[in-house]
Amino acid sequence: MTDHHLVLLRARGISKRFGGVQALSDVGFTINHGEIYGLIGPNGAGKTSLFNVLTGIYTPDAGEFTFDGLPLAHQKPHEVAARGIARTFQNIRLFANLSALENVMIGRHVRTTAGVWGAILRDARTRAEERSIEKRAYELLEYVGVHRRANDLAKHLAYGDQRRLEIARALATEPKLLALDEPAAGMNATETAALKILLEDIRRDGTTILLIEHDMKLVMSVCDRVLVLDYGKKIAEGSARDVQVDPKVIQGLSGRRGFAQPQGSRLVAAPGAATKPLLEISRLEVAYGGIQAVKGIDLSVGDGELVCLIGANGAGKTTTLKGICGVQPVKAGSIRYAGENITGKPPHRLVRRGLAMVPEGRGVFGALTIEENLAMGAYIRHDRAGVRHDIEHVFSLFPRLKERYRQTAGTLSGGEQQMLAIGRALMSKPRLLLLDEPSMGLAPLMVQKVFETVMAVSKEGMTILLIEQNAKLALEVSHRGYVMESGAITLSGDAKRLLHDPAVRAAYLGEAP
C-alpha cells in the first residue's frame, strides 16, 4: 500500500473526451515526493492530454486530482503554477524575441510580490525584488548550462539550449512537481546523457519530476516508477524494470526494431539528378546578429532526388532551411531554384513558385480541424475539385487523419500533428518539399509510418530536402546526404556510402574521429 505521507500527487478516475475520441479513460495513479515518475505510451496514447488536464489547460470530464494533500480541481493554469506544478511543452514555447535571461525572469512571476503600482512607481522594494529575480534567473541558467547565452535572444539558441532554457523557466516558479513533456526530443546521445544528469540533479535538490518521454533508454535509467498509457487507458504501472518486461507494454511500444523498409521500396537515385539540379546553394552564409550560423556552404538537390542534411543540434541545419525559405535573411551566397535566383525572396512568393516547408515543431493551426488545416495548405489554389481530390490523397497516405478529420489539430497527438503538417505542405502541390526533423518527439512506430510516407511521396517524383538528426534513419531513405557540423558541410556523397562511413558518427555526435 502507498504511504499517504509520501504521496505528492494522486489522480483518480481521470477521463477526457474530444468529440468522438476518448483521450483518457478512468486513469489513476500516485506520484510520491522525491520520485522521477515516467509516463510513456505510443503517440496518441493520451500522455500530453493528461498533462493538459493536470495543469488546467483542459477540464476533465470525470475524476479528480489531489496535490500535496489538497484538491486540485477546476483551477486555471496560473493557479496550478502557484500551487507548485510547473511544466514544459512538447513543442518548445519560449518568448522568442526575449533573451534567455528574460525568459527565466518571467518564470518568477508567480513568486513575486510587487504589483502594478510598484512596477509603475519603481520604488526601492520593487527594484530590490527585480535585482533578486535577475540574480536567481542567472543562477538557474547556470544550473542548466545555458548561462553563457544569457543575453542572446531565445530564438537564436540551438535546439538543445532551448530545451534546457524551458526547464530553467519552469524551475523559476519553485515547483514541487516539475512536469516535463518529451525534454529529450530532438537531442543527440551526448545531449541526452547530459539531460539525464540534470534530471538527477533536480530530483536530488528536492523537486519531484513527472516525465513524458519516448527515449526508453532514458526512461528506464532515470525513472523510479513508470505509468504506461495506450488509447487513453492505463495498461501498466510499476518499477522501470517490471514495466520493461511487461508483454502488454512491449506490444504497445516496440513494434519492429530499427527501420525496416517495405518490400520493393528501396530508393534509387533519380536518373540525371546530379546533372539537373532543382535547388542549388552556393557559398551560403546566414547569421543571427554576430553569430555565424551557416558558414559558406554548397549544396544541391537534383530534380526527383531525396537528399538529407544531417548533424547535431546547433549545427545549422534548420537555419539553412530558413535561409532557403526567406524566413532568415541571407548574409552572403546565392540560392537558385529551377534556374532562378531566389535569394532573399519572401516566403509567400516561394510557396507560389513550388516550395513547401514542414517546420520543426509542426506548426499546425490548433483551433482548426484537420480538414481546415489541409484546406489552408491549398490557399494558393482555386481548383476546388483538385483540392478535394488532394485532401483525399492525403487521407490515403495518413488514414488516421481521415478517421479524425473533424477533430481540432490542437487535440491531436504529436505524431498525428506531424502527419497533418506533411499533408498540409503537400496540399500546395509543391515541386520541392523541405522537411525539418519529421521524427522529432515521435514514438518508434509513428516514426516508421512517417518515413514510409516520405519514401512513398519520393517515389511519386517529389523532390525532397530532409533535415534530420537521426542520421541512420535519414541515410537509409535518401539518395544522397550532407553532414553538417558547426555551420559547415564536413562530408557529402552517396547516402549508402555515408551510412557506413565512420566519420559520420564523429560529425553527428560531435566526437573526435
For each residue, the residues with C-beta under 8 A, 3 or more apart:
1:
2: 6 7 30 32
3: 6 7 32
4: 7
5:
6: 2 3 32 33
7: 2 3 4 10 30 31 32 33 66
8: 31 32 33 35 67 68 176 177 208
9: 30 31 54 65 66 67 68 177 208 210
10: 7 29 30 31 65 66 67
11: 14 27 28 29 30 54 63 64 65
12: 28 63 64 65 66
13: 26 27 28 62 63 64
14: 11 24 26 27 28 50 53 60 62 63 64 65
15: 22 24 25 26 27 60 61 62 63
16: 22 23 24 46 49 53 58 60 61 232
17: 20 21 22 23 61
18: 21 23 407 408 411
19: 406 407
20: 17
21: 17 18 404 407 411
22: 15 16 17 25 231 232
23: 16 17 18 46 49 232 411
24: 14 15 16 27 46 49 50 53 60 232
25: 15 22 231 232 233
26: 13 14 15 62 63 233 234
27: 11 13 14 15 24 46 50 63 229 232 233 234
28: 11 12 13 14 63 234
29: 10 11 37 227 234 237
30: 2 7 9 10 11
31: 7 8 9 10 35 37 177 208 210
32: 2 3 6 7 8 35 37 208
33: 6 7 8 208
34: 203 206 208
35: 8 31 32 203 208 209 224 225
36: 199 200 203 208 209 211 222 223 224
37: 29 31 32 208 209 210 211 223 224 225 226 227
38: 211 212 213 219 222 223 225 226 227 240
39: 47 50 210 211 212 226 227 229
40: 47 212 213 214 216 219 226 227 228 229 243 253
41: 45 46 47 228 229 230 252 253 443
42: 45 230 252 253 443 445 446
43: 413 414 415 416 442 443 445 446
44: 231 400 412 413 415 416
45: 41 42 229 230 231 232 252 413
46: 16 23 24 27 41 49 50 229 231 232 233
47: 39 40 41 50 51 181 212 229
48: 51 52 90 181 212 413 414
49: 16 23 24 46 52 53 58 232 411
50: 14 24 27 39 46 47 53 54 229
51: 47 48 54 55 87 179 181 210 212
52: 48 49 55 57 58
53: 14 16 24 49 50 57 58 59 60
54: 9 11 50 51 65 72 80 85 179
55: 51 52 77 80 81 85 87 179
56: 75 76 77 79 80
57: 52 53 77
58: 16 49 52 53
59: 53 74
60: 14 15 16 24 53 63 64
61: 15 16 17
62: 13 14 15 26
63: 11 12 13 14 15 26 27 28 60
64: 11 12 13 14 60 71 72 73
65: 9 10 11 12 14 54 71 72 73
66: 7 9 10 12 69 70 71 72
67: 8 9 10 70 71 72 83 84 85 177
68: 8 9 83 84 176
69: 66
70: 66 67
71: 64 65 66 67
72: 54 64 65 66 67 75 80 83 85
73: 64 65
74: 59
75: 56 72 79 80 83
76: 56 79 80
77: 55 56 57 80 81
78: 81 82 110
79: 56 75 76 82 83
80: 54 55 56 72 75 76 77 83 85
81: 55 77 78 84 85 86 110 173 175
82: 78 79 110
83: 67 68 72 75 79 80
84: 67 68 81 173 174 175 176 177
85: 54 55 67 72 80 81 175 176 177 179
86: 81 107 170 171 173 175 177 178 179
87: 51 55 170 178 179 180 181
88: 92 163 166 167 170 179 180 181 183
89: 92 93 166 181
90: 48 181 182 185 212 414 441
91: 361 362 414
92: 88 89 159 162 163 166 361
93: 89 166
94: 98 103 154 155 162 165 166 169
95: 98 102 103 106 154
96: 153 154 155
97: 153 154 155
98: 94 95 102 103 106 153 154
99: 102 103 150 151 152 153 154
100: 103 104 141 146 149 150 151 152 153 154 157 161 165
101: 104 105 134 137 138 141 150 151
102: 95 98 99 105 106
103: 94 95 98 99 100 106 107 154 165 168 169
104: 100 101 107 108 137 138 140 141 165 168 169 172
105: 101 102 108 133 134 137 172
106: 95 98 102 103 109 169 172
107: 86 103 104 110 137 168 169 170 171 172 173
108: 104 105 111 112 133 136 137 172 173
109: 106 112
110: 78 81 82 107 173
111: 108 172 173 174
112: 108 109 129 133
113: 129
114: 118 119 125 126 129 130
115: 118 119
116: 119 120
117: 120 121
118: 114 115 121 122 123 125 126
119: 114 115 116 122 126
120: 116 117
121: 117 118 126
122: 118 119 126 127
123: 118 126 127
124: 127 128
125: 114 118 128 129
126: 114 118 119 121 122 123 129 130
127: 122 123 124 130 131
128: 124 125 131 132
129: 112 113 114 125 126 132 133
130: 114 126 127 133 134
131: 127 128 134 135
132: 128 129 135 136
133: 105 108 112 129 130 136 137
134: 101 105 130 131 137 138
135: 131 132 138 139
136: 108 132 133 139 140 172
137: 101 104 105 107 108 133 134 140 141 168 172
138: 101 104 134 135 141 142 147 150
139: 135 136 142 143
140: 104 136 137 143 144 168 171 172
141: 100 101 104 137 138 144 146 147 149 150 165 168
142: 138 139 145 147
143: 139 140 168 171 201
144: 140 141 164 165 167 168 171 198
145: 142 164 194 198
146: 100 141 149 150 157 161 164 165 168
147: 138 141 142 150
148:
149: 100 141 146 152 157 161
150: 99 100 101 138 141 146 147
151: 99 100 101
152: 99 100 149 156 157 291
153: 96 97 98 99 100 156 157 288
154: 94 95 96 97 98 99 100 103 157 162 165
155: 94 96 97 288
156: 152 153 288 289 291
157: 100 146 149 152 153 154 161 162 165
158: 161 162 313 314
159: 92 162 163 186 187 313 314 318 360
160: 163 164 186 187 191 313 314
161: 100 146 149 157 158 164 165 314
162: 92 94 154 157 158 159 165 166
163: 88 92 159 160 166 167 183 185 186 187 195
164: 144 145 146 160 161 167 168 195 198
165: 94 100 103 104 141 144 146 154 157 161 162 168 169
166: 88 89 92 93 94 162 163 169 170 183
167: 88 144 163 164 170 171 178 180 183 198 202
168: 103 104 107 137 140 141 143 144 146 164 165 171 172
169: 94 103 104 106 107 165 166 172
170: 86 87 88 107 166 167 173 175 178 180
171: 86 107 140 143 144 167 168 174 175 178 202 207
172: 104 105 106 107 108 111 136 137 140 168 169
173: 81 84 86 107 108 110 111 170
174: 84 111 171
175: 81 84 85 86 170 171 178 207
176: 8 68 84 85 207 208
177: 8 9 31 67 84 85 86 207 208 209 210
178: 86 87 167 170 171 175 202 207 208 209 210
179: 51 54 55 85 86 87 88 209 210 212
180: 87 88 167 170 183 199 209 210 211 212 213
181: 47 48 51 87 88 89 90 212
182: 90 185 212 213 214 414 441
183: 88 163 166 167 180 195 211 213
184: 187 191 192 195 213 214 215 218
185: 90 163 182 214 440 441
186: 159 160 163 313 360 437 440 441 469
187: 159 160 163 184 191 192 195 313
188: 191 192 312 313 469 508 509 510
189: 192 193 509
190: 193 194 312 509 510 511
191: 160 184 187 188 194 195 312 313
192: 184 187 188 189 195 196 215 217 218
193: 189 190 196 197
194: 145 190 191 197 198
195: 163 164 183 184 187 191 192 198 199 218
196: 192 193 199 200 218 221 222
197: 193 194 200 201
198: 144 145 164 167 194 195 201 202
199: 36 180 195 196 202 203 209 211 222
200: 36 196 197 203 204 222
201: 143 197 198 204 205
202: 167 171 178 198 199 205 207 209
203: 34 35 36 199 200 206 207 208 209
204: 200 201
205: 201 202
206: 34 203
207: 171 175 176 177 178 202 203
208: 8 9 31 32 33 34 35 36 37 176 177 178 203
209: 35 36 37 177 178 179 180 199 202 203
210: 9 31 37 39 51 177 178 179 180
211: 36 37 38 39 180 183 199 219 222 223
212: 38 39 40 47 48 51 90 179 180 181 182
213: 38 40 180 182 183 184 216 218 219
214: 40 182 184 185 441 442 443 444
215: 184 192 218 219
216: 40 213 219 220 244 253
217: 192 220 221
218: 184 192 195 196 213 215 221 222
219: 38 40 211 213 215 216 222 223 226 240
220: 216 217 223 226 240 241 244
221: 196 217 218 240
222: 36 38 196 199 200 211 218 219
223: 36 37 38 211 219 220 226 240
224: 35 36 37 239 240
225: 35 37 38 237 238 239 240
226: 37 38 39 40 219 220 223 236 237 238 239 240 243
227: 29 37 38 39 40 234 236 237
228: 40 41 234 235 236 237 243 246 248 249 252 253
229: 27 39 40 41 45 46 47 50 232 233 234 235
230: 41 42 45 233 235 248 252
231: 22 25 44 45 46
232: 16 22 23 24 25 27 45 46 49 229
233: 25 26 27 46 229 230
234: 26 27 28 29 227 228 229 237
235: 228 229 230 248 249 252
236: 226 227 228 243 246 248 249
237: 29 225 226 227 228 234 243
238: 225 226 242 243 246
239: 224 225 226 242 243
240: 38 219 220 221 223 224 225 226 243 244
241: 220 244 245
242: 238 239 245 246
243: 40 226 228 236 237 238 239 240 246 249
244: 216 220 240 241 249
245: 241 242 250
246: 228 236 238 242 243 249 250
247: 250 251
248: 228 230 235 236 251 252
249: 228 235 236 243 244 246 252 253
250: 245 246 247 253 254
251: 247 248 254
252: 41 42 45 228 230 235 248 249
253: 40 41 42 216 228 249 250 443 444 445
254: 250 251 257 444
255: 444 445 448
256: 260 448
257: 254
258:
259: 447 448 451 472 473 476 477
260: 256 448
261: 265 266 455 476 477
262: 265 452
263:
264:
265: 261 262 452 455 456 459
266: 261
267: 306 455 458 459 477 478 479
268: 479
269: 273 274 302 305 479 480
270: 273 302 303 304 305 479
271:
272: 275 276 302 303
273: 269 270 276 277 302 303 304 305 479
274: 269 277 302
275: 272 302
276: 272 273 302 303
277: 273 274 280 300 301 302 303 336
278: 301 302 303 305 337 338 431 432 463
279: 299 300 301 324 335 336 337 432 463 465
280: 277 299 300 334 335 336 337
281: 284 297 298 299 300 320 324 333 334 335 336
282: 298 333 334 335 336
283: 296 297 298 332 333 334
284: 281 294 296 297 298 299 320 323 330 332 333 334 335
285: 292 294 295 296 330 331 332 333
286: 293 294 316 319 320 322 323 328 329 330 331
287: 290 291 292 293 294 331
288: 153 155 156 291 293 319 328
289: 156
290: 287
291: 152 156 287 288
292: 285 287 295 331 487
293: 286 287 288 316 319 487
294: 284 285 286 287 297 316 319 320 323 487
295: 285 292 316 486 487 488
296: 283 284 285 332 333 488
297: 281 283 284 294 316 320 333 484 487 488 489
298: 281 282 283 284 489
299: 279 280 281 284 307 309 320 482 489 492
300: 277 279 280 281 307
301: 277 278 279 305 307 432 463 464 465
302: 269 270 272 273 274 275 276 277 278 305 307 463 479
303: 270 272 273 276 277 278 463
304: 270 273 461 462 463
305: 269 270 273 278 301 302 463 464 479 480
306: 267 454 455 458 463 464 466 477 478 479
307: 299 300 301 302 464 465 466 478 479 480 481 482
308: 465 466 467 468 474 475 477 478 480 481 482 495
309: 299 317 320 465 466 467 468 481 482 484
310: 317 467 468 469 470 471 474 475 481 482 483 484 504 508
311: 315 316 317 469 483 484 485 507 508
312: 188 190 191 315 469 485 507 508 509 510
313: 158 159 160 186 187 188 191 469
314: 158 159 160 161 486
315: 311 312 484 485 486 487
316: 286 293 294 295 297 311 319 320 484 486 487 488
317: 309 310 311 320 321 436 467 469 484
318: 159 321 322 360 436 437 467
319: 286 288 293 294 316 322 323 328 487
320: 281 284 286 294 297 299 309 316 317 323 324 467 484
321: 317 318 324 325 327 357 434 436 465 467
322: 286 318 319 325 327 328
323: 284 286 294 319 320 326 327 328 329 330 335
324: 279 281 320 321 335 355 434 465
325: 321 322 347 350 355 357 434
326: 323 342 344 345 346 347 349 350
327: 321 322 323 347
328: 286 288 319 322 323
329: 286 323 344
330: 284 285 286 323 333 335 343 344
331: 285 286 287 292
332: 283 284 285 296
333: 281 282 283 284 285 296 297 330 343
334: 280 281 282 283 284 341 343
335: 279 280 281 282 284 323 324 330 341 342 343
336: 277 279 280 281 282 339 340 341 342
337: 278 279 280 340 342 350 353 354 355 432
338: 278 353 354 431
339: 336
340: 336 337 353
341: 334 335 336
342: 326 335 336 337 345 350 353
343: 330 333 334 335
344: 326 329 330
345: 326 342 349 350 353
346: 326 349 350
347: 325 326 327 350 351
348: 351 352
349: 326 345 346 352 353
350: 325 326 337 342 345 346 347 353 355
351: 347 348 354 355 356 380 428 430
352: 348 349 380
353: 337 338 340 342 345 349 350
354: 337 338 351 429 430 431 432
355: 324 325 337 350 351 430 431 432 434
356: 351 377 425 426 428 430 432 433 434
357: 321 325 425 433 434 435 436
358: 362 418 421 422 424 425 433 434 435 436 438
359: 362 363 421 436
360: 159 186 318 436 437 440 467
361: 91 92 440
362: 91 358 359 414 417 418 420 421
363: 359 421
364: 368 373 409 410 412 417 420 421 424
365: 368 372 373 376 409
366: 408 409 410
367: 408 409 410
368: 364 365 372 373 376 408 409
369: 372 373 405 406 407 408 409
370: 373 374 401 404 405 406 407 409 412 420
371: 374 375 391 405 406
372: 365 368 369 375 376
373: 364 365 368 369 370 376 377 409 420 423 424
374: 370 371 377 378 391 394 420 423 424 427
375: 371 372 378 379 387 391 427
376: 365 368 372 373 379 424 427
377: 356 373 374 423 424 425 426 427 428
378: 374 375 381 387 390 427 428
379: 375 376 428
380: 351 352 428
381: 378 386 387 427 428 429
382:
383: 386 387
384: 387 388
385: 388 389
386: 381 383 389 390
387: 375 378 381 383 384 390 391 427
388: 384 385 391 392
389: 385 386 392 393
390: 378 386 387 393 394 426 427 429
391: 371 374 375 387 388 394 395 427
392: 388 389 395 396
393: 389 390 396 397 426
394: 374 390 391 397 398 401 423 426 427
395: 391 392 398 399 401 402 405
396: 392 393 399
397: 393 394 419 423 426 453 456 457
398: 394 395 401 402 419 420 422 423 453
399: 395 396 402 403
400: 44 403 404 416 419
401: 370 394 395 398 404 405 416 419 420 423
402: 395 398 399 405
403: 399 400
404: 21 370 400 401 407 412 416
405: 369 370 371 395 401 402
406: 19 369 370 371
407: 18 19 21 369 370 404 411 412
408: 18 366 367 368 369 411 412
409: 364 365 366 367 368 369 370 373 412 417 420
410: 364 366 367
411: 18 21 23 49 407 408
412: 44 364 370 404 407 408 409 416 417 420
413: 43 44 45 48 416 417
414: 43 48 90 91 182 362 417 418 441 442 446
415: 43 44 418 419 442 443 446 449 450
416: 43 44 400 401 404 412 413 419 420
417: 362 364 409 412 413 414 420 421
418: 358 362 414 415 421 422 438 442 446 450
419: 397 398 400 401 415 416 422 423 449 450 453
420: 362 364 370 373 374 398 401 409 412 416 417 423 424
421: 358 359 362 363 364 417 418 424 425
422: 358 398 418 419 425 426 435 438 450 453 454
423: 373 374 377 394 397 398 401 419 420 426 427
424: 358 364 373 374 376 377 420 421 427
425: 356 357 358 377 421 422 428 430 433
426: 356 377 390 393 394 397 422 423 429 430 433 457
427: 374 375 376 377 378 381 387 390 391 394 423 424
428: 351 356 377 378 379 380 381 425
429: 354 381 390 426
430: 351 354 355 356 425 426 433 462
431: 278 338 354 355 462 463
432: 278 279 301 337 354 355 356 463 464 465
433: 356 357 358 425 426 430 457 462 463 464 465
434: 321 324 325 355 356 357 358 464 465 467
435: 357 358 422 438 454 464 465 466 467 468
436: 317 318 321 357 358 359 360 467
437: 186 318 360 440 467 468 469
438: 358 418 422 435 442 450 451 454 466 468
439: 442 447 450 451 468 469 470 473
440: 185 186 360 361 437 469
441: 90 182 185 186 214 414
442: 43 214 414 415 418 438 439 446 447 450
443: 41 42 43 214 253 415 446 447
444: 214 253 254 255 447 448
445: 42 43 253 255 448 449
446: 42 43 414 415 418 442 443 449 450
447: 259 439 442 443 444 450 451 470 473
448: 255 256 259 260 444 445 451 452
449: 415 419 445 446 452 453
450: 415 418 419 422 438 439 442 446 447 453 454
451: 259 438 439 447 448 454 455 473 477
452: 262 265 448 449 455 456
453: 397 398 419 422 449 450 456 457
454: 306 422 435 438 450 451 457 458 464 466 477
455: 261 265 267 306 451 452 458 459 477
456: 265 397 452 453 459 460
457: 397 426 433 453 454 460 462 464
458: 267 306 454 455 461 462 464 477
459: 265 267 455 456
460: 456 457
461: 304 458
462: 304 430 431 433 457 458
463: 278 279 301 302 303 304 305 306 431 432 433
464: 301 305 306 307 432 433 434 435 454 457 458
465: 279 301 307 308 309 321 324 432 433 434 435
466: 306 307 308 309 435 438 454 474 477 478
467: 308 309 310 317 318 320 321 360 434 435 436 437
468: 308 309 310 435 437 438 439 471 473 474
469: 186 188 310 311 312 313 317 437 439 440 508
470: 310 439 447 473 474
471: 310 468 474 475 483 504 505 508
472: 259 475 476 499
473: 259 439 447 451 468 470 476 477
474: 308 310 466 468 470 471 477 478 481 495
475: 308 310 471 472 478 481 495 496 498 499 504
476: 259 261 472 473 495 499
477: 259 261 267 306 308 451 454 455 458 466 473 474
478: 267 306 307 308 466 474 475 481 495
479: 267 268 269 270 273 302 305 306 307 494 495
480: 269 305 307 308 492 493 494 495
481: 307 308 309 310 474 475 478 492 493 494 495 498
482: 299 307 308 309 310 489 491 492
483: 310 311 471 489 490 491 492 498 503 504 507 508
484: 297 309 310 311 315 316 317 320 487 488 489 490 507
485: 311 312 315 488 490 507 510
486: 295 314 315 316
487: 292 293 294 295 297 315 316 319 484
488: 295 296 297 316 484 485
489: 297 298 299 482 483 484 492
490: 483 484 485 503 507
491: 482 483 498 501 503 504 507
492: 299 480 481 482 483 489 498
493: 480 481 497 498
494: 479 480 481 497 498
495: 308 474 475 476 478 479 480 481 498 499
496: 475 499 500
497: 493 494 500 501
498: 475 481 483 491 492 493 494 495 501 504
499: 472 475 476 495 496 504
500: 496 497
501: 491 497 498 504
502: 505 506 513
503: 483 490 491 506 507 513
504: 310 471 475 483 491 498 499 501 507 508
505: 471 502 508 509 511
506: 502 503 509 510 511 512 513
507: 311 312 483 484 485 490 491 503 504 510
508: 188 310 311 312 469 471 483 504 505
509: 188 189 190 312 505 506
510: 188 190 312 485 506 507
511: 190 505 506
512: 506
513: 502 503 506
